[in-house]
Amino acid sequence: MAFSLHGVHVPHRKNTAKLSALRMEPPKVVTIPMSMHIGAPAKPVVAVGDAVKVGTLIAEAGGAVSAPIHASVSGKVTKIADFLLSDGRTVPAVVIESDGEMTPDEKIAPPIIDSRESFIEAVKNSGMVGLGGAGFPTHFKLNADPAKIEYLVINGAECEPYVTSDTLTMENRGGDMKIALEALKKWLGIKNIVIGIENNKKDAIAAMQKLMAEIGSDCTATVKVLPAVYPQGGEKVLIYHTTGRVVPAGKLPIDAGCIVINCTTLASIGAYLMTGMPLVEKCVTVDGGAVKTPQNLIAPIGTPMEDLFAACGGLTTEPEKVVYGGPMMGITVPDLSAPVLKNTNAVLALTAKELKTPKTTNCIRCGSCTNTCPFGINPAEIARAYQRKDAAALKDLALTSCMECGCCSFICPANRPLVQTNRLAKIFLREEQAKEAKK
């Protein structure tokens, strides 16, 4: 699998980059799904009628690859029922009616840490997951053989259009990041730290250069300024462009001696180590052509999207599409009751003008999709193999290496839905492989 500086130049549209984050009023109701991370859903430990406070444990981890969940408002549990996620899965959700007081749980206290094991347990108890999009439980990622960890790679790329919440973290939460980095150095023996930031974030670069100088007395700590080329923030892409290492197909970053942590995840770990308050809120970029006053909001997890838009002055027109995350990899929501999740970094209300898509035509075999793919795979050939339901060809074409960044669809002059076809092809390939395994 080839790596390169391939990618696409997307319009940045960082409309909120210079705006400080505002803490919104607590919503009247929060809906907190039990699956806001990769892995097994969490298991509710509260019942209808229970009183909760901010930080109260409402669900325990459902397995090794899972994360606990905490109440984001104070109030009363009014419902525990199935909830349809935007990706089509149905999971339980805890609904809490807020009392408006935001009273913290009296049990909240900084964790006592005296070993590597207790540090990893503390990260688990915080409910931390990757806050840059994927939502992988952070404690599981950190529980790697320390002898294999050669680099801690911090993801500050934030390459999607519109999104600026990570940029605000790097500019304003260096203290929280420093606390987490000192703990990682102490308990995991981190010796090499590098943060990758796109070159269009001058203030964030300056802030992180200052931070790296402060923590670099007993380790190598550097800022890698990267070209503003999407998808610079993709995990394997970032590792290659910051360390020169390649993560083999089907392997994890630790197999290349790396651990990757999003900058906001890092800051949130630091805040938890200082206060003991688990992950209960997110800084969310609220933007898009339909939003009256785009803004970064600090919102309790579980806040309905309609409350976010109301806090930004409402919508000026009916949006064509509302998505979690950026326009390249974001997931469309069915309605505005969809809640803020742990890994929600942005909510966009996009107009038809922003999403204008010309008519799809036949493939002209120009090769643009392959030329822009960071991994050098051939989406056009994958589409043809999927059309003829050729599982062997899909495997040979390295379909599973696709990270669904959307570069191929973005650049295609024939406007073909290549990344969507890749997703469908992956489902088909998994089904065919499962059939083979049963024979």
Summary of the structure (lengths in Angstrom):
residues: 439
radius of gyration: 21.5
end to end distance: 30.0
largest distance: 63.9
contacts: 1500
relative contact order: 0.15
helix: 31%
strand: 21%
